[in-house]
């Protein structure tokens, strides 16, 4: 690590501690000028590309998942930490799958699976937008499928 003051390449680590965003904060001291400085180390990950319905590609953004969850959980007994946990689980699952590209359909399915076990009303709200329900019949079919899955789990 190069000293920002004198440019010397050797330094000693005085203190290390984890930060909130999965990086490590290190307090260093230059072996030459004895000046102290802080560095941050983080794990380098492969960029995750999302393939949208129209075929365009964009970088994965967990905030889009959070926004969708907040809308579907509006006035429901779902905490912000629950929403964050779902977004983190999905992001970690995608990163750990070691794929470089993922379809929005796959992400939507993952969100629906997590929501179904958390809050059924939020699940139906999300599904109505995600699956683009055109009429009441489609909506009722989804509700009936939810009921069937519940009866099988009991």
Secondary structure as UniProt FT lines:
FT   TURN            4..6
FT   STRAND          11..18
FT   TURN            20..21
FT   STRAND          23..30
FT   TURN            31..33
FT   STRAND          36..42
FT   STRAND          49..51
FT   TURN            53..54
FT   STRAND          57..59
FT   HELIX           62..72
FT   TURN            73..75
FT   HELIX           80..96
FT   TURN            97..98
FT   STRAND          101..103
FT   HELIX           104..118
FT   HELIX           120..130
FT   TURN            131..132
FT   HELIX           136..153
//
